Amino acid sequence: MPTRNANGRSRRLHNGWPVPTEVGAVYTLHFANGIHYTGFSREECLASRLSAHWDGRCDVKMVLAFRRAGIPFVVVAIERGVTRFRENQLKLHGTARRCPICKGRRKDAESRELSEGRESPSLAGSASGLSRHAPPSPAVAR
């Protein structure tokens, strides 16, 4: 389900609904296949909520599918004393950027490439002014 409405705004933060003020914890799960899940729970229910994820008793379809497929996960982050507004903020931004496991993998890959004498993908194109996300334009034959 897309998180943007017809005006290009995020439905998570600009939906006109009152933001719940219930305080709890936001947690992030890192699955072995590199996918992440961010969820919210009341503080007193956090342990049972994480246990439900682990046992496959939760109502989150993605987590259930991965558990049935035998894909393990680890809890990589817990923020306590926050509201669902914080959960929505975190879901809007890339989880892999703040996941310590993914950060470690990126650092390892970059250091391996530097030790092998190859240019890091995060630095590729920076000297020539090209964006690392845009492919170079093809040469035009005349």
C-alpha positions in Angstrom: 0.0 0.0 0.0 1.6 3.3 -1.0 2.4 5.8 1.7 1.8 8.8 -0.5 -1.6 10.4 -1.3 -2.7 12.0 -4.6 -1.0 15.2 -3.6 2.4 13.5 -3.0 2.2 14.0 0.7 2.7 11.2 3.2 -0.5 9.7 4.5 1.3 8.7 7.7 1.9 12.2 8.9 -0.6 14.3 7.0 -3.8 12.3 7.2 -5.8 14.7 9.4 -6.3 12.1 12.1 -5.4 12.9 15.6 -2.0 11.5 16.5 -2.3 9.0 19.3 -0.6 10.3 22.5 -0.2 6.8 24.0 3.4 6.4 25.1 5.2 3.1 24.4 8.2 1.7 22.5 9.1 1.6 18.8 11.1 -1.5 17.8 12.8 -2.5 14.6 13.3 -6.1 13.5 16.0 -7.1 11.0 15.3 -10.3 9.1 18.1 -12.4 7.7 17.0 -11.6 4.1 17.7 -7.9 4.7 14.1 -6.8 5.1 13.1 -4.7 8.2 9.9 -4.3 10.2 9.2 -1.3 12.5 6.4 -1.6 15.1 4.9 0.0 18.2 3.9 -1.5 21.5 3.0 -0.2 24.9 5.9 -0.5 27.3 4.2 -3.1 29.5 3.4 -5.3 26.5 6.7 -5.0 24.6 8.1 -8.4 25.7 4.9 -10.3 24.8 4.7 -8.4 21.5 8.2 -9.4 20.5 7.5 -12.9 21.7 4.3 -13.0 19.5 6.5 -12.0 16.5 9.0 -14.7 17.3 6.3 -17.4 17.8 4.3 -16.4 14.7 1.3 -15.4 16.8 1.2 -11.8 15.7 -1.2 -10.2 13.1 1.6 -8.7 10.9 1.4 -10.5 7.6 5.0 -9.9 6.5 6.4 -11.2 9.8 4.1 -14.2 9.7 5.2 -15.0 6.1 8.9 -14.7 7.0 8.5 -16.8 10.1 6.6 -19.6 8.2 9.5 -19.5 5.6 12.0 -20.0 8.4 13.6 -16.6 8.0 15.0 -15.6 11.4 15.1 -12.0 12.8 16.9 -10.0 15.5 15.7 -6.9 17.3 18.1 -4.2 16.3 16.6 -1.1 17.9 14.2 -0.2 20.6 13.2 3.4 21.4 11.3 3.7 24.7 9.1 6.6 25.8 7.8 7.5 22.4 4.4 7.7 20.6 3.1 6.3 17.4 4.0 9.6 15.8 7.7 8.6 16.2 6.9 5.2 14.7 5.4 6.9 11.6 8.5 9.2 11.4 10.8 6.2 11.4 8.7 4.3 8.8 9.0 7.3 6.4 12.8 7.1 6.3 15.0 4.2 5.3 15.4 1.6 8.0 18.6 0.2 6.4 20.3 3.5 7.1 19.8 3.2 10.8 20.0 -0.6 11.1 23.4 -1.4 12.8 23.6 -4.7 10.9 23.1 -3.1 7.5 25.5 -0.3 8.4 28.2 -2.8 9.3 27.7 -4.7 6.0 28.0 -1.4 4.1 31.2 -0.5 5.9 32.7 -3.9 5.4 31.9 -3.8 1.7 33.4 -0.4 1.2 36.6 -1.3 3.1 36.9 -4.5 1.1 36.6 -2.5 -2.2 39.1 0.1 -1.0 41.6 -2.7 -0.1 41.1 -4.3 -3.5 41.8 -1.0 -5.2 38.3 -0.5 -6.5 36.3 2.7 -6.0 33.5 2.5 -3.4 30.0 2.7 -4.9 29.2 5.5 -2.5 32.1 7.5 -4.0 31.7 6.4 -7.6 30.9 9.3 -9.8 31.5 12.0 -7.2 34.6 13.3 -8.9 32.9 13.6 -12.2 29.8 15.2 -10.8 27.5 12.3 -11.6 24.9 11.1 -9.2 25.5 7.6 -7.9 21.9 6.8 -8.6 21.7 8.0 -12.2 23.3 5.8 -14.9 25.8 7.6 -17.2 24.3 8.7 -20.4 25.1 6.4 -23.4 27.6 7.6 -25.9 26.0 8.9 -29.1 27.6 7.5 -32.3 27.7 9.9 -35.3 
